[in-house]
Amino acid sequence: MKSMAIIDRIILVCILCCTLLMEDSDSQSDTLAQGQELKDGMQLFSASGIFRLGFFKPGNASNSYLGIWYNRDDEKAVWVANRNNPILDNSGVLRIDQYGNLKITQKMVDDIVLYSVKEAINASAILLDSGNFVLSELNADGSIKQELWQSFDYPTDTLLPKMKLGFNRKTGLNWTLKSWRTGNLPSIGSFTLGLDPSGVKQMVISWRGNLYWTSGSWHTWCFSLTDEFCSNYKYNFSYISNENETYLSYSVDKGATIFPRLLLNEEGELRGFGMDAMFTGVSCTSSTNSTLKNGCVEQRQPDCRSSHDKFVRKLGVMSRSGIKILENENMTLIDCWDACFKMCSCLAYASANDDGTGCEIWKKGASFTQNNLGSLREIHILESKVKKWWIWLLILVGGTALFPFLCSSCYVLWKKSKSKGTHSMEQNMLLYELGEGRKHQKDGNRNNNELQLFSFDTVATATNCFSSTNKLGEGGFGPVYKGKLLDGKEVAIKRLSRSSGQGLVEFKNEAMLVAKLQHTNLVRLLGFCIQGDEKILIYEYMPNKSLDFFLFDAQRKNVLDWKKRFSIIEGIAQGLIYLHKYSRLKVIHRDLKASNILLDKNLNPKVSDFGMARICGLNESEENTNRVVGTYGYMSPEYAMKGIVSIKTDIFSFGVLLLEIVSGMKNNSNYHSEYQLNLIGYAWQLWNEDRGSELADTGLGESCPITEVLRCIHVGLLCVQDHAADRPTMPDVVSMLLNQSILLPPPKQPAFFINTVEKEFIKASGKESEIYSTNDVTISVMEAR
């Protein structure tokens, strides 16, 4: 009996050993076959054991991810499959189902599909020694029929040798690196590395959509500002561009590097790894300091900050709660630093969440208590005092020798102070004029129709520090942001761009005009902000953006049926009548176009952007200007060619806009292959051939009243007549549109109806470089002939 028991135990041990050997054999496989499962705790290894694939939990996280990493214990994943869809427990399973779909399944949650097929196939996936995980369709004999999907086409934050950075024109794939949100959170962060989308042969790093760093142009074997990668660390770059794809790739010399990779980290640093070590190739900014290096794009910062201002990480607590911003967007720590640095009153910041995401900032008035206990919160505190006592000692010792220099320096400082005082005086005069001598109400205390004076901190808080996600658009004046004031009111905030070519004159022009013009079809100005170089206007918020957002989009234009379009036409006309005739000032807009017509929640139109507007005397019919501003395609010929401005200038622009609303087409496009007709020319041709109804937007259908459509086209052609005297006034236009019994005069040949005419004009004016620019962009300064 004992011998039998011993034999049974030996058999049991053998079975256990065989089972362990089989499991070990499976775990060392590089292939996932159809029907197999890779569960949490199991891994695939590439043939030479360089890479492994499996589920992992970064740092102390409770969520798990499917990733690929170098086969070392301390390695960070070089690829993550489900970076924005973490698995909440250990139930994750990678499988190829019976149809050939590659997916991650988990308990109680929808599958994460990496690749789906249209019909059932025989498939298999393999982890290659390059670190690429490839799904292939197999023939009946097990050979590869075609590759279906590969991880190299969906990079995360790491570029491995033979991976591509660029774009494929046939498949539409855009190969870019996107940083992790934090060091232990693989979800998409703030920085993106890719090839320059404008076509320049260079790499660029973007920070939340804004240009952050450029590599310099490509030359033979490397980029001009990244020689360190190529020469010192044996990264052999190649730049390929053909009709199918444009991309950057690299290889490494055998034996020269171990575990090579390029990593875009959570702080926007591009790091290279080789010879078992790390070197930093690009580092423009850190969360504690700002040091510009080659290729870094200088980030705009307020005048209240200096190079001496830096934030120091300390452990402790704040005396009061801070302001939490953009929590729903999971701001990174460097985003939080940027928000605080740009807000003059901010003195501290910290992550709002335990995982290092979100942002909480503290303004002046809050105090910090330091405590080095490890359980306390990490808070970044502003330190701006610079102790340079040795400078005073040097001045004292060498005072006699430096006396002439000190005198000249004092004179320069005095001149600067005087200049600054003059600038402040100009701003104070502007503040006075905007309120017509009345005292402004500040930050929420607004009486009657007085303009509200906002502080810069209030505006910055309302826009989440001018976050790109709050940006509504950009015009000739500068960017426009959506904001929410402390009382919850939504507003549109227009910030003067330093590169716009506009200054206090245009700012004052728009602020004073819109403040004094009160009409239901004109946008309403709520207030303004002037602080240092910052000039900001705050308007009522239009939730439906601008007319061009709907009118020139194939899908959105369906919202604008004929009844709504005619209502928009009438509303714009009523706004212009008010400007030209009934307002306290006789105003010529000079930049009337679809993008300057805002739409409220009911799609009612409001004329906006008065930065280029001109005030005329009530008895003046026309005048000359040496400064022609506006947008090509909407300018009348006498204004564009001779600088003659009158209310008929706006009539011409309204005519173009009227034809665009009826047709749903832009004026600056070609509508005839031989004659290069623009929309005006196309409408004129159809009208002469008694085919005017063909100009109507096909999306309007047959239900729209054709007589009303033809009348609008007729009025539009009358408004774009070559000679200003032949164009009707705005009261006449409204009468023509609303009174069907009025007999309309026949239109004459319009102006600028062939695109080549416009091109010749631009060339003759010395503006040949502007020929190919879009007609949607306002031209701020152009000298008239």
TADA-V878237 format. One record per residue. N is the residue number from 1. RES is the residue in one small letter. PSI is psi in whole degrees, -180 to 180 (NA if undefined). Layout:
((N:RES:PSI) (N:RES:PSI))
This chain:
((1:m:-41) (2:k:-42) (3:s:-37) (4:m:-40) (5:a:-40) (6:i:-43) (7:i:-43) (8:d:-41) (9:r:-41) (10:i:-43) (11:i:-42) (12:l:-43) (13:v:-42) (14:c:-43) (15:i:-44) (16:l:-42) (17:c:-44) (18:c:-41) (19:t:-44) (20:l:-40) (21:l:-41) (22:m:-42) (23:e:-41) (24:d:-39) (25:s:-41) (26:d:-41) (27:s:-23) (28:q:3) (29:s:151) (30:d:1) (31:t:139) (32:l:110) (33:a:163) (34:q:130) (35:g:-17) (36:q:161) (37:e:138) (38:l:102) (39:k:166) (40:d:124) (41:g:-19) (42:m:157) (43:q:153) (44:l:144) (45:f:136) (46:s:163) (47:a:-41) (48:s:6) (49:g:19) (50:i:-43) (51:f:158) (52:r:155) (53:l:136) (54:g:-174) (55:f:144) (56:f:162) (57:k:110) (58:p:135) (59:g:-131) (60:n:21) (61:a:151) (62:s:-19) (63:n:153) (64:s:155) (65:y:153) (66:l:125) (67:g:173) (68:i:137) (69:w:161) (70:y:146) (71:n:66) (72:r:152) (73:d:-33) (74:d:14) (75:e:142) (76:k:146) (77:a:136) (78:v:-12) (79:w:140) (80:v:128) (81:a:-40) (82:n:50) (83:r:-31) (84:n:4) (85:n:70) (86:p:154) (87:i:127) (88:l:-10) (89:d:-156) (90:n:22) (91:s:3) (92:g:137) (93:v:128) (94:l:129) (95:r:159) (96:i:112) (97:d:-177) (98:q:-16) (99:y:-15) (100:g:8) (101:n:133) (102:l:119) (103:k:162) (104:i:124) (105:t:156) (106:q:165) (107:k:136) (108:m:9) (109:v:150) (110:d:151) (111:d:150) (112:i:107) (113:v:119) (114:l:-36) (115:y:133) (116:s:148) (117:v:157) (118:k:-28) (119:e:158) (120:a:135) (121:i:168) (122:n:118) (123:a:161) (124:s:151) (125:a:143) (126:i:142) (127:l:116) (128:l:164) (129:d:-13) (130:s:-11) (131:g:5) (132:n:130) (133:f:116) (134:v:129) (135:l:128) (136:s:151) (137:e:136) (138:l:149) (139:n:174) (140:a:-30) (141:d:4) (142:g:-5) (143:s:160) (144:i:126) (145:k:-47) (146:q:151) (147:e:132) (148:l:-36) (149:w:149) (150:q:147) (151:s:-26) (152:f:-23) (153:d:-9) (154:y:65) (155:p:158) (156:t:-100) (157:d:5) (158:t:135) (159:l:117) (160:l:162) (161:p:138) (162:k:-7) (163:m:160) (164:k:142) (165:l:109) (166:g:-140) (167:f:151) (168:n:119) (169:r:-24) (170:k:-44) (171:t:-17) (172:g:4) (173:l:138) (174:n:106) (175:w:106) (176:t:158) (177:l:137) (178:k:125) (179:s:157) (180:w:157) (181:r:-43) (182:t:178) (183:g:-22) (184:n:15) (185:l:106) (186:p:-12) (187:s:159) (188:i:130) (189:g:-150) (190:s:-19) (191:f:146) (192:t:134) (193:l:130) (194:g:-177) (195:l:152) (196:d:118) (197:p:-15) (198:s:-7) (199:g:-8) (200:v:138) (201:k:80) (202:q:160) (203:m:150) (204:v:146) (205:i:130) (206:s:143) (207:w:105) (208:r:44) (209:g:-11) (210:n:141) (211:l:131) (212:y:-39) (213:w:145) (214:t:147) (215:s:-9) (216:g:163) (217:s:154) (218:w:136) (219:h:106) (220:t:-61) (221:w:-3) (222:c:177) (223:f:149) (224:s:-28) (225:l:11) (226:t:35) (227:d:-26) (228:e:-39) (229:f:-42) (230:c:-40) (231:s:-46) (232:n:-27) (233:y:12) (234:k:37) (235:y:113) (236:n:97) (237:f:151) (238:s:140) (239:y:118) (240:i:133) (241:s:122) (242:n:-170) (243:e:-21) (244:n:-36) (245:e:157) (246:t:125) (247:y:161) (248:l:138) (249:s:170) (250:y:159) (251:s:171) (252:v:150) (253:d:136) (254:k:132) (255:g:-11) (256:a:-30) (257:t:152) (258:i:132) (259:f:54) (260:p:145) (261:r:156) (262:l:129) (263:l:130) (264:l:107) (265:n:180) (266:e:-14) (267:e:13) (268:g:13) (269:e:134) (270:l:110) (271:r:140) (272:g:146) (273:f:136) (274:g:156) (275:m:39) (276:d:20) (277:a:170) (278:m:141) (279:f:149) (280:t:119) (281:g:-37) (282:v:125) (283:s:97) (284:c:-41) (285:t:144) (286:s:172) (287:s:-8) (288:t:-12) (289:n:171) (290:s:110) (291:t:114) (292:l:135) (293:k:-175) (294:n:128) (295:g:-14) (296:c:137) (297:v:124) (298:e:126) (299:q:138) (300:r:135) (301:q:152) (302:p:158) (303:d:-18) (304:c:-11) (305:r:154) (306:s:174) (307:s:-16) (308:h:-15) (309:d:125) (310:k:158) (311:f:132) (312:v:133) (313:r:126) (314:k:158) (315:l:131) (316:g:-159) (317:v:154) (318:m:154) (319:s:-17) (320:r:168) (321:s:146) (322:g:-172) (323:i:124) (324:k:127) (325:i:143) (326:l:37) (327:e:-36) (328:n:-15) (329:e:3) (330:n:62) (331:m:145) (332:t:172) (333:l:-36) (334:i:-30) (335:d:-39) (336:c:-42) (337:w:-44) (338:d:-42) (339:a:-43) (340:c:-42) (341:f:-34) (342:k:-9) (343:m:112) (344:c:-32) (345:s:0) (346:c:132) (347:l:-7) (348:a:155) (349:y:162) (350:a:162) (351:s:141) (352:a:-22) (353:n:159) (354:d:-25) (355:d:9) (356:g:8) (357:t:175) (358:g:174) (359:c:132) (360:e:129) (361:i:152) (362:w:136) (363:k:175) (364:k:138) (365:g:-29) (366:a:146) (367:s:155) (368:f:135) (369:t:118) (370:q:141) (371:n:126) (372:n:14) (373:l:137) (374:g:-21) (375:s:-9) (376:l:169) (377:r:144) (378:e:119) (379:i:138) (380:h:116) (381:i:137) (382:l:130) (383:e:113) (384:s:-3) (385:k:131) (386:v:117) (387:k:108) (388:k:58) (389:w:-26) (390:w:-22) (391:i:-43) (392:w:-36) (393:l:-42) (394:l:-40) (395:i:-41) (396:l:-44) (397:v:-43) (398:g:25) (399:g:-43) (400:t:-45) (401:a:-30) (402:l:4) (403:f:-48) (404:p:-41) (405:f:-42) (406:l:-39) (407:c:-46) (408:s:-37) (409:s:-42) (410:c:-38) (411:y:-43) (412:v:-45) (413:l:-39) (414:w:-41) (415:k:-43) (416:k:-41) (417:s:-40) (418:k:-42) (419:s:-44) (420:k:-39) (421:g:-38) (422:t:-43) (423:h:-43) (424:s:-37) (425:m:-41) (426:e:-43) (427:q:-40) (428:n:-39) (429:m:-39) (430:l:-43) (431:l:-40) (432:y:-46) (433:e:-38) (434:l:-32) (435:g:6) (436:e:40) (437:g:-5) (438:r:156) (439:k:129) (440:h:147) (441:q:140) (442:k:132) (443:d:60) (444:g:-16) (445:n:82) (446:r:130) (447:n:135) (448:n:-126) (449:n:16) (450:e:145) (451:l:146) (452:q:132) (453:l:116) (454:f:145) (455:s:156) (456:f:-36) (457:d:-39) (458:t:-43) (459:v:-43) (460:a:-42) (461:t:-40) (462:a:-31) (463:t:12) (464:n:48) (465:c:45) (466:f:47) (467:s:143) (468:s:-25) (469:t:-19) (470:n:-3) (471:k:127) (472:l:-29) (473:g:-172) (474:e:135) (475:g:-163) (476:g:-29) (477:f:-44) (478:g:-171) (479:p:152) (480:v:132) (481:y:150) (482:k:136) (483:g:161) (484:k:118) (485:l:172) (486:l:-27) (487:d:5) (488:g:-3) (489:k:133) (490:e:137) (491:v:163) (492:a:129) (493:i:116) (494:k:122) (495:r:122) (496:l:126) (497:s:137) (498:r:-25) (499:s:8) (500:s:-17) (501:g:2) (502:q:157) (503:g:-144) (504:l:-33) (505:v:-52) (506:e:-38) (507:f:-49) (508:k:-41) (509:n:-51) (510:e:-43) (511:a:-46) (512:m:-41) (513:l:-54) (514:v:-32) (515:a:-35) (516:k:-16) (517:l:116) (518:q:106) (519:h:147) (520:t:-21) (521:n:19) (522:l:140) (523:v:146) (524:r:128) (525:l:128) (526:l:-33) (527:g:-169) (528:f:170) (529:c:128) (530:i:116) (531:q:113) (532:g:-128) (533:d:-2) (534:e:128) (535:k:116) (536:i:138) (537:l:140) (538:i:120) (539:y:166) (540:e:146) (541:y:130) (542:m:104) (543:p:-21) (544:n:20) (545:k:-136) (546:s:168) (547:l:-39) (548:d:-24) (549:f:-35) (550:f:-46) (551:l:-37) (552:f:19) (553:d:129) (554:a:-33) (555:q:-48) (556:r:-24) (557:k:-19) (558:n:-19) (559:v:-29) (560:l:88) (561:d:178) (562:w:-40) (563:k:-42) (564:k:-39) (565:r:-42) (566:f:-36) (567:s:-38) (568:i:-44) (569:i:-47) (570:e:-41) (571:g:-43) (572:i:-43) (573:a:-42) (574:q:-38) (575:g:-40) (576:l:-37) (577:i:-44) (578:y:-45) (579:l:-44) (580:h:-27) (581:k:-43) (582:y:-9) (583:s:166) (584:r:-25) (585:l:143) (586:k:110) (587:v:132) (588:i:122) (589:h:-48) (590:r:-5) (591:d:46) (592:l:122) (593:k:171) (594:a:-36) (595:s:-15) (596:n:11) (597:i:107) (598:l:154) (599:l:130) (600:d:-170) (601:k:-22) (602:n:13) (603:l:27) (604:n:138) (605:p:148) (606:k:122) (607:v:134) (608:s:180) (609:d:82) (610:f:19) (611:g:-26) (612:m:1) (613:a:155) (614:r:134) (615:i:128) (616:c:158) (617:g:150) (618:l:-25) (619:n:1) (620:e:135) (621:s:-35) (622:e:163) (623:e:166) (624:n:150) (625:t:144) (626:n:-1) (627:r:100) (628:v:123) (629:v:159) (630:g:-156) (631:t:127) (632:y:138) (633:g:-22) (634:y:-8) (635:m:138) (636:s:155) (637:p:-40) (638:e:-28) (639:y:-46) (640:a:-37) (641:m:-35) (642:k:-6) (643:g:16) (644:i:121) (645:v:137) (646:s:180) (647:i:-23) (648:k:-17) (649:t:-46) (650:d:-33) (651:i:-43) (652:f:-48) (653:s:-39) (654:f:-39) (655:g:-44) (656:v:-45) (657:l:-38) (658:l:-44) (659:l:-36) (660:e:-41) (661:i:-40) (662:v:-42) (663:s:-25) (664:g:21) (665:m:153) (666:k:145) (667:n:-29) (668:n:15) (669:s:163) (670:n:134) (671:y:19) (672:h:123) (673:s:-32) (674:e:-44) (675:y:-5) (676:q:51) (677:l:136) (678:n:-172) (679:l:-38) (680:i:-46) (681:g:-38) (682:y:-43) (683:a:-40) (684:w:-42) (685:q:-48) (686:l:-38) (687:w:-44) (688:n:-28) (689:e:14) (690:d:37) (691:r:30) (692:g:-31) (693:s:-21) (694:e:-14) (695:l:-23) (696:a:142) (697:d:126) (698:t:-24) (699:g:-13) (700:l:-22) (701:g:-173) (702:e:-4) (703:s:-17) (704:c:143) (705:p:112) (706:i:-33) (707:t:-38) (708:e:-38) (709:v:-47) (710:l:-35) (711:r:-40) (712:c:-41) (713:i:-42) (714:h:-48) (715:v:-41) (716:g:-42) (717:l:-35) (718:l:-33) (719:c:-22) (720:v:26) (721:q:152) (722:d:-44) (723:h:133) (724:a:-35) (725:a:-25) (726:d:-11) (727:r:144) (728:p:166) (729:t:169) (730:m:-39) (731:p:-39) (732:d:-39) (733:v:-46) (734:v:-42) (735:s:-43) (736:m:-39) (737:l:-38) (738:l:-22) (739:n:102) (740:q:-16) (741:s:-14) (742:i:129) (743:l:122) (744:l:139) (745:p:152) (746:p:139) (747:p:151) (748:k:175) (749:q:126) (750:p:173) (751:a:152) (752:f:47) (753:f:-6) (754:i:131) (755:n:-30) (756:t:-29) (757:v:-44) (758:e:-41) (759:k:-40) (760:e:-39) (761:f:-46) (762:i:-40) (763:k:-42) (764:a:-26) (765:s:5) (766:g:22) (767:k:37) (768:e:-30) (769:s:-13) (770:e:0) (771:i:-41) (772:y:11) (773:s:152) (774:t:146) (775:n:1) (776:d:-10) (777:v:129) (778:t:131) (779:i:113) (780:s:-38) (781:v:126) (782:m:123) (783:e:133) (784:a:156) (785:r:NA))
